[in-house]
Amino acid sequence: MNKELTSDPAAAARHARYGTLPERIRFEDMTEEVEAEPSGGVNASYNPEGSWKYYSCLALDLGL
């Protein structure tokens, strides 16, 4: 790659502002480990009587 210095003031301003890339972030710094609740939380319980609310069927939606 050929790097040439230019006398363009706009190019110099861009290079001064964006000339270097930021430091690399390690993968370990991007992730966070959190322990899950042993019971699964309150919302994890299954209610068979209320499960019909979330049932979706194309034939029923079309009234067939």
C-alpha positions, 0 to 999 in steps of 0.5 A, spaced: 500 500 500 502 506 498 502 512 503 503 519 500 502 525 504 497 530 501 497 537 502 489 537 502 487 540 509 481 536 509 485 530 508 489 532 514 484 534 519 481 527 517 487 523 519 488 527 525 481 525 527 480 518 525 488 516 523 488 510 528 484 505 530 481 504 537 485 499 542 482 492 541 477 489 546 478 482 549 473 477 548 473 476 556 472 483 557 465 483 552 462 477 556 459 477 562 457 470 566 451 471 571 449 465 575 442 463 573 436 462 579 436 454 581 428 455 580 428 458 573 424 464 576 417 465 577 416 465 569 418 458 568 412 455 571 408 451 565 400 452 566 397 447 561 390 451 562 393 457 559 397 454 554 391 455 549 392 463 548 399 462 545 397 456 540 397 459 533 394 455 527 394 457 520 387 453 519 384 456 525 386 463 523 383 462 516 377 460 519 377 453 516 
